[in-house]
Amino acid sequence: MKKDVLSRRSFLYGMAGLGASLCLPPSWAASVQFQPFSFAYVTDCHLVNGVPDSYRLTQESQLFLQDAVKQINQLGVDFVIFGGDQVEKPGEDDRNWQLFLDIVQGLNCSSWQFVLGETDVSGVVPADKLRTYGRDWKGKGLAGDKPYWSMDILPNVHVIGLDTSRANSTEGFVSTEQLEWLQEDLKNAHNRFVFVVSHHPLLPPPPFDGGPPWDDYLVPQAPNVREILNTSSDVRLAISGHVNVTKIDREKNIWYVASPSLVVYPCAFRVFRINSERINIETFGIQYPALQKKARANLAVSKLAYDYNKAKPASFIDIAYGDKLDNDVSLTIAPGKVKEPYKPERVTNKKDHPKKGTNKKEAPKPEPEQKDKGSSAPANPPEAQPEPVKQDGATSDGATNNAPANSETTRP
C-alpha cells in the first residue's frame, strides 16, 4: 500500500509552524477568553456481544460502557467525546452501533461527539462511513458529508475531529484532502482554544515510537498533521486512543494525551477540566476491581506484551498504566511549562460523585521474579504459552477454535 511521504507542501507547513511558535503571543491566555469547561473522553469501548475475551474484555464491553456512563453522569461534565473503536465492527444491520447509541442516550450532559477508529469500519465488507455514521453526525449539528469535522462546541472553544480510520488495518491514514481541510479550518479558528481528537496518536507514545513492529499501529501522515497544527498558535491539546497506553507528552506548544482503553487494562477513561491557564486531567477506572485484575492478567500474556519484552512481558503493564503524571495531572497552557500533579478541590457533597477509592485506576503491582533467572526468553512463544482457564473457553490472548480468519485480537 502506497503511503504519503513528506512533500514540498509538508516542508512549507513545517516552516510555517516554526514561524508560528517563534511569534507566539507572550500572554496567550489574555488574548483567548473562554469560560471554564469540562468533558469526558472515552475511547476504545469495542462494544459487542458474543465475542470471547482476549486482552480486550469484549464480553464485559457493555457492562463497562454502562458503568462509564453512570460515572460520567455523577462527575458532571459539559460534554463527552468518544475517541474511536466505539464498536467491535458495526455488526449485522449495524446492531453493535445501535446498542452503543442506546447506552449513551443515558448521558445527562449537553452533547456527545465521536470520531472513528478502525474497528468501527472494519468487516468482510468494510462499513460505509457516511451511510453508517453520517446521520448521527448530522444529528449533532455537523455537516455529515465527510468523516471528519470541526465545531465551536462552546463559545471560543473549537474542537476538531480527525478521521484516521482505515478498515481492516491497525495502521491509520489521513488523506491529502483532509490535510488541506485541516489547514483551512485552523485559519478560521483564530483566537479560540483549539483542541484536536483523533483515534490514532499524532505523536506516538513509547514504545510505539520505536519502529517495527510498533509503527504498524500509527499514522504515516502524523508528521504532516503535526506540522499543520504547529502553524496555529491556538492549538493546545491533541487527544488520542488506539494504542492502549496512558501517556502525556508535549511537542512545541501542544500537549499530546494518549488515553487508555475502556476494555483493556487499566480499563479507564479521562475527564478534562480546562480554564484559560490550565488543562486538568483525571483518570477514572471502571468500578469492577475483579474484572480490572482479569484485564491486567490477560494483557500481561498478550502479543503486545511479548512484543514489548519477551523475557518479561508483564512489564508492559506499567506502560499501559502510565506514571502518576500521565494520569492525574495539571498541564499549563502557557508555553514552556511542565506537568504538575493535579489535586482537585474536595467535593462537599460526596454522594454526587463516585468514590475515588473504588473507581480510580488500580495501580499495577510488582510482578514476581521468574524462577528461571538464567532464561532470557520464555521456553515457548506467546502463542504456545499455557493459558489460564477462562469461563468462556477463550485463551488469554483471545484465540478460540472458531475465531474468524480475519480476527483482530492482537492489535490495539
PLY file of the C-alpha trace (Angstrom):
ply
format ascii 1.0
element vertex 412
property float x
property float y
property float z
element edge 411
property int vertex1
property int vertex2
end_header
0.00 0.00 0.00
1.45 3.34 -1.03
1.98 5.75 1.86
2.05 9.55 1.83
5.55 10.94 2.26
6.79 14.38 3.26
6.43 16.65 0.24
7.38 20.21 -0.60
3.99 21.22 0.78
4.78 19.40 4.06
8.11 21.21 4.28
6.36 24.57 3.86
3.86 23.57 6.56
6.77 22.84 8.86
8.46 26.18 8.20
5.17 27.94 8.85
4.87 26.04 12.14
8.33 27.21 13.20
7.36 30.79 12.47
4.15 30.42 14.46
5.99 29.10 17.51
8.54 31.92 17.38
5.80 34.55 17.08
3.62 33.16 19.88
1.98 35.95 21.90
3.64 36.44 25.31
0.28 36.12 27.08
-1.86 33.68 25.15
-4.38 33.38 27.99
-5.00 37.13 27.89
-5.86 37.05 24.17
-8.16 33.98 24.26
-11.11 34.29 26.61
-13.48 31.41 27.35
-15.44 30.09 30.28
-14.01 27.07 32.15
-15.43 23.82 30.80
-15.15 20.09 31.28
-15.61 16.95 29.23
-15.08 13.22 29.44
-13.02 11.34 26.87
-13.86 7.66 26.42
-12.07 5.57 23.82
-11.79 2.00 22.53
-15.05 0.69 24.01
-15.16 -2.20 21.46
-18.83 -2.77 22.19
-20.04 -6.18 21.01
-22.00 -9.21 22.16
-20.93 -12.82 21.81
-17.20 -12.27 21.20
-14.86 -14.07 23.64
-12.45 -12.06 25.76
-8.87 -11.53 24.65
-6.65 -8.86 26.16
-9.77 -6.86 25.37
-12.60 -7.79 27.72
-15.18 -7.73 24.94
-17.63 -9.88 26.91
-17.75 -7.11 29.51
-17.82 -4.26 26.96
-21.50 -3.46 27.53
-21.12 -3.54 31.31
-18.04 -1.28 31.17
-19.70 1.28 28.89
-22.76 1.41 31.11
-20.51 1.91 34.13
-18.61 4.72 32.40
-21.88 6.48 31.53
-23.01 6.19 35.15
-19.74 7.62 36.49
-19.68 10.45 33.94
-23.20 11.47 34.94
-22.08 11.63 38.58
-18.95 13.61 37.75
-20.89 16.32 35.95
-19.23 17.34 32.67
-20.34 19.68 29.89
-19.97 17.15 27.07
-18.43 13.79 26.15
-16.17 12.77 23.27
-15.76 9.16 22.17
-12.34 8.56 20.63
-12.96 5.74 18.14
-13.38 1.96 18.16
-16.75 2.51 19.78
-17.81 -0.90 18.47
-16.05 -4.14 17.52
-17.32 -3.79 13.93
-20.77 -2.25 13.32
-22.41 -5.70 13.28
-25.19 -7.16 11.19
-27.71 -4.39 10.43
-25.43 -2.10 12.48
-26.68 -3.75 15.67
-23.49 -3.03 17.66
-23.68 0.64 16.75
-27.39 0.75 17.61
-26.61 -0.79 21.01
-23.95 1.87 21.54
-26.46 4.62 20.73
-28.98 3.11 23.15
-26.45 3.11 26.00
-25.06 6.61 25.51
-28.54 8.09 25.38
-28.31 7.77 29.15
-25.71 10.57 29.31
-27.09 13.65 31.06
-24.60 16.16 29.60
-25.48 18.69 26.92
-23.94 16.77 24.00
-21.61 13.99 22.88
-19.43 13.66 19.79
-17.29 10.92 18.27
-14.52 10.12 15.82
-13.97 6.79 14.08
-11.44 4.03 14.69
-10.59 1.06 12.52
-12.96 -1.40 14.19
-15.86 1.00 13.61
-15.42 0.50 9.87
-13.90 -3.00 9.59
-15.54 -6.15 8.32
-15.58 -8.61 5.42
-17.27 -5.74 3.61
-15.90 -2.51 5.13
-18.54 -0.17 6.51
-19.54 2.87 4.50
-18.54 5.62 6.95
-21.15 8.16 5.89
-24.01 5.67 5.45
-23.39 4.14 8.88
-22.42 7.22 10.90
-23.25 10.32 8.83
-26.79 10.73 10.12
-25.54 10.70 13.71
-23.03 13.46 12.96
-25.82 15.45 11.30
-27.96 14.88 14.37
-25.27 16.70 16.35
-25.24 19.76 14.15
-22.34 18.66 11.93
-22.35 18.59 8.15
-22.11 14.81 7.96
-20.75 14.85 4.40
-17.19 13.95 5.49
-15.96 11.51 8.16
-14.03 14.37 9.81
-15.47 17.51 11.34
-14.98 20.61 13.48
-17.24 22.81 15.56
-17.33 25.56 18.17
-18.58 23.29 20.91
-18.67 26.25 23.33
-18.07 29.99 22.84
-14.39 30.44 21.85
-13.76 26.67 22.19
-13.12 24.89 18.90
-12.78 21.11 18.61
-11.52 19.26 15.53
-12.39 15.60 14.98
-9.97 13.94 12.56
-10.66 10.69 10.72
-7.68 8.33 10.89
-9.70 5.12 10.49
-8.74 2.52 7.93
-10.81 -0.64 7.54
-9.18 -3.95 8.50
-5.85 -2.32 9.35
-4.19 -1.28 12.59
-2.38 1.44 10.65
-4.24 4.71 10.25
-4.48 7.08 7.31
-5.11 10.79 6.73
-5.81 11.85 3.16
-4.30 14.87 1.43
-7.82 16.28 1.16
-8.22 16.09 4.94
-4.82 17.76 5.48
-5.87 20.66 3.27
-9.20 20.91 5.07
-7.40 20.98 8.43
-5.15 23.82 7.35
-8.16 25.87 6.21
-10.15 25.11 9.35
-7.34 26.34 11.60
-7.19 29.61 9.68
-10.86 30.16 10.51
-10.49 29.23 14.19
-8.21 32.09 15.26
-8.38 33.44 18.81
-10.05 30.38 20.29
-8.97 27.49 22.45
-8.50 24.70 19.91
-8.09 21.01 20.64
-7.90 18.03 18.32
-9.25 14.49 18.70
-8.09 11.52 16.63
-8.26 7.77 17.16
-4.61 7.11 16.27
-1.93 9.09 18.13
-0.45 12.03 16.24
2.66 11.95 18.46
3.45 8.26 19.10
3.98 7.45 22.79
6.65 4.92 23.81
7.12 2.14 22.76
5.14 2.97 19.62
7.80 5.49 18.59
10.41 2.73 18.35
10.00 1.33 14.83
8.78 -2.20 13.90
6.50 -3.76 14.94
5.07 -0.70 16.69
4.79 1.52 13.64
2.11 -0.83 12.30
-0.26 0.92 14.72
0.50 4.51 13.70
-0.48 7.07 11.05
2.21 7.61 8.39
0.85 11.13 7.82
1.06 12.10 11.52
4.16 14.30 10.99
2.23 16.19 8.29
-0.69 16.70 10.67
1.58 18.00 13.45
3.26 20.40 11.06
-0.11 21.89 10.17
-1.18 22.09 13.83
2.03 23.98 14.61
1.02 26.72 12.17
-1.69 27.75 14.65
-0.88 29.44 17.94
-4.34 28.44 19.21
-3.96 24.64 19.26
-3.06 23.48 22.76
-4.23 19.89 23.07
-4.45 16.68 20.99
-6.12 13.57 22.42
-6.00 10.01 21.08
-6.54 6.34 21.94
-5.90 3.16 19.90
-2.55 2.05 21.36
-3.79 1.19 24.88
-1.17 3.17 26.78
-1.52 6.07 29.21
0.97 8.81 28.35
1.23 12.60 28.09
3.96 14.39 26.12
4.48 17.87 24.76
5.83 18.99 21.39
6.21 22.74 20.87
3.05 24.28 22.40
0.75 21.26 22.13
0.08 18.61 24.78
-0.44 15.15 23.27
-2.54 12.93 25.53
-2.66 9.18 24.80
-5.61 7.67 26.65
-6.34 4.14 27.91
-8.99 1.82 26.52
-12.21 1.12 28.37
-11.88 -2.66 27.82
-8.07 -3.13 28.01
-6.22 -2.79 31.31
-6.39 -0.38 33.09
-9.99 -0.13 31.73
-10.33 3.61 32.21
-11.49 6.94 30.80
-10.40 10.53 31.32
-12.05 13.74 32.50
-10.65 17.09 31.35
-11.34 20.34 33.23
-9.96 23.31 31.33
-9.65 27.01 32.06
-7.62 29.77 30.41
-4.48 28.79 32.31
-4.59 25.02 32.86
-5.70 21.69 31.45
-6.53 19.49 34.44
-6.90 15.76 33.79
-8.20 12.94 35.97
-8.27 9.26 35.00
-11.08 7.02 36.26
-11.25 3.23 36.12
-14.32 1.04 35.84
-15.78 0.07 39.20
-15.27 -3.68 39.00
-11.90 -4.48 40.65
-12.07 -8.21 39.90
-12.58 -7.51 36.20
-9.72 -5.00 36.22
-7.48 -7.74 37.61
-8.68 -10.08 34.88
-7.87 -7.47 32.24
-4.43 -7.00 33.78
-3.70 -10.73 33.67
-4.89 -11.02 30.07
-2.79 -8.08 28.89
0.32 -9.49 30.59
0.28 -12.57 28.31
-0.85 -10.83 25.12
1.13 -10.48 21.91
1.56 -6.78 22.68
3.28 -7.65 25.95
5.60 -10.19 24.31
6.46 -7.74 21.54
7.48 -5.28 24.25
9.62 -7.69 26.30
9.84 -11.39 25.50
11.67 -12.14 28.75
9.31 -10.15 30.98
6.10 -9.49 29.04
4.26 -8.41 32.19
6.42 -5.26 32.23
4.08 -3.89 29.55
1.53 -3.45 32.34
3.46 -0.41 33.60
3.44 1.11 30.10
-0.31 0.62 29.78
-0.92 2.14 33.21
1.47 5.11 32.92
3.01 7.03 35.80
1.34 9.49 38.17
1.86 12.45 35.87
0.27 10.53 32.99
-2.94 10.02 34.97
-3.95 12.84 37.32
-2.09 15.89 36.11
-2.32 19.64 35.65
-0.92 20.93 32.36
-0.16 24.61 31.94
-1.37 26.17 28.70
1.44 28.74 28.62
4.48 27.68 26.56
7.50 26.11 28.21
5.81 24.81 31.36
5.98 21.29 32.79
3.46 18.76 34.05
2.36 19.14 37.65
0.35 16.84 39.95
-3.37 17.59 39.89
-5.13 17.82 43.24
-8.82 18.51 42.64
-10.78 20.51 45.17
-12.59 18.48 47.77
-16.20 17.74 47.00
-18.57 18.73 49.79
-21.41 16.52 48.59
-19.68 13.17 48.10
-22.93 11.43 47.20
-22.95 13.27 43.88
-19.55 11.90 42.86
-18.03 8.43 42.54
-15.82 7.36 45.43
-12.23 7.86 44.37
-11.08 4.71 46.16
-13.26 2.47 44.02
-13.04 3.99 40.59
-9.57 5.44 40.31
-7.32 3.18 38.29
-5.77 0.38 40.31
-2.01 0.80 40.31
-0.10 -2.17 38.93
1.58 -4.43 41.46
5.19 -5.60 41.07
5.49 -8.83 39.13
7.15 -11.79 40.91
10.56 -12.70 39.58
10.70 -15.66 37.21
12.10 -18.79 38.84
14.50 -19.45 35.98
16.54 -16.27 36.05
19.03 -17.63 33.59
16.48 -17.75 30.82
16.42 -14.69 28.57
13.14 -15.65 26.96
10.19 -17.93 27.66
10.58 -21.53 26.59
7.62 -21.17 24.26
6.42 -18.23 22.15
3.27 -16.48 23.42
1.04 -18.50 21.14
2.21 -21.71 22.83
2.19 -20.47 26.44
-0.09 -22.34 28.87
-3.28 -20.30 29.04
-5.27 -19.56 32.19
-8.66 -21.22 32.39
-11.42 -18.84 31.31
-15.15 -19.19 31.74
-15.85 -18.54 28.08
-13.28 -21.06 26.82
-11.11 -18.41 25.13
-7.37 -18.25 25.60
-5.90 -15.24 27.37
-4.92 -13.53 24.12
-8.29 -14.11 22.54
-7.63 -17.20 20.41
-10.52 -19.60 20.00
-11.06 -22.64 17.85
-13.84 -20.90 15.98
-12.26 -17.46 15.71
-12.71 -15.88 12.25
-9.74 -15.88 9.91
-9.56 -12.09 9.90
-9.71 -11.81 13.68
-8.09 -8.63 15.04
-7.44 -9.85 18.57
-3.74 -8.94 18.61
-3.95 -5.24 17.93
-4.80 -2.21 19.99
0 1
1 2
2 3
3 4
4 5
5 6
6 7
7 8
8 9
9 10
10 11
11 12
12 13
13 14
14 15
15 16
16 17
17 18
18 19
19 20
20 21
21 22
22 23
23 24
24 25
25 26
26 27
27 28
28 29
29 30
30 31
31 32
32 33
33 34
34 35
35 36
36 37
37 38
38 39
39 40
40 41
41 42
42 43
43 44
44 45
45 46
46 47
47 48
48 49
49 50
50 51
51 52
52 53
53 54
54 55
55 56
56 57
57 58
58 59
59 60
60 61
61 62
62 63
63 64
64 65
65 66
66 67
67 68
68 69
69 70
70 71
71 72
72 73
73 74
74 75
75 76
76 77
77 78
78 79
79 80
80 81
81 82
82 83
83 84
84 85
85 86
86 87
87 88
88 89
89 90
90 91
91 92
92 93
93 94
94 95
95 96
96 97
97 98
98 99
99 100
100 101
101 102
102 103
103 104
104 105
105 106
106 107
107 108
108 109
109 110
110 111
111 112
112 113
113 114
114 115
115 116
116 117
117 118
118 119
119 120
120 121
121 122
122 123
123 124
124 125
125 126
126 127
127 128
128 129
129 130
130 131
131 132
132 133
133 134
134 135
135 136
136 137
137 138
138 139
139 140
140 141
141 142
142 143
143 144
144 145
145 146
146 147
147 148
148 149
149 150
150 151
151 152
152 153
153 154
154 155
155 156
156 157
157 158
158 159
159 160
160 161
161 162
162 163
163 164
164 165
165 166
166 167
167 168
168 169
169 170
170 171
171 172
172 173
173 174
174 175
175 176
176 177
177 178
178 179
179 180
180 181
181 182
182 183
183 184
184 185
185 186
186 187
187 188
188 189
189 190
190 191
191 192
192 193
193 194
194 195
195 196
196 197
197 198
198 199
199 200
200 201
201 202
202 203
203 204
204 205
205 206
206 207
207 208
208 209
209 210
210 211
211 212
212 213
213 214
214 215
215 216
216 217
217 218
218 219
219 220
220 221
221 222
222 223
223 224
224 225
225 226
226 227
227 228
228 229
229 230
230 231
231 232
232 233
233 234
234 235
235 236
236 237
237 238
238 239
239 240
240 241
241 242
242 243
243 244
244 245
245 246
246 247
247 248
248 249
249 250
250 251
251 252
252 253
253 254
254 255
255 256
256 257
257 258
258 259
259 260
260 261
261 262
262 263
263 264
264 265
265 266
266 267
267 268
268 269
269 270
270 271
271 272
272 273
273 274
274 275
275 276
276 277
277 278
278 279
279 280
280 281
281 282
282 283
283 284
284 285
285 286
286 287
287 288
288 289
289 290
290 291
291 292
292 293
293 294
294 295
295 296
296 297
297 298
298 299
299 300
300 301
301 302
302 303
303 304
304 305
305 306
306 307
307 308
308 309
309 310
310 311
311 312
312 313
313 314
314 315
315 316
316 317
317 318
318 319
319 320
320 321
321 322
322 323
323 324
324 325
325 326
326 327
327 328
328 329
329 330
330 331
331 332
332 333
333 334
334 335
335 336
336 337
337 338
338 339
339 340
340 341
341 342
342 343
343 344
344 345
345 346
346 347
347 348
348 349
349 350
350 351
351 352
352 353
353 354
354 355
355 356
356 357
357 358
358 359
359 360
360 361
361 362
362 363
363 364
364 365
365 366
366 367
367 368
368 369
369 370
370 371
371 372
372 373
373 374
374 375
375 376
376 377
377 378
378 379
379 380
380 381
381 382
382 383
383 384
384 385
385 386
386 387
387 388
388 389
389 390
390 391
391 392
392 393
393 394
394 395
395 396
396 397
397 398
398 399
399 400
400 401
401 402
402 403
403 404
404 405
405 406
406 407
407 408
408 409
409 410
410 411
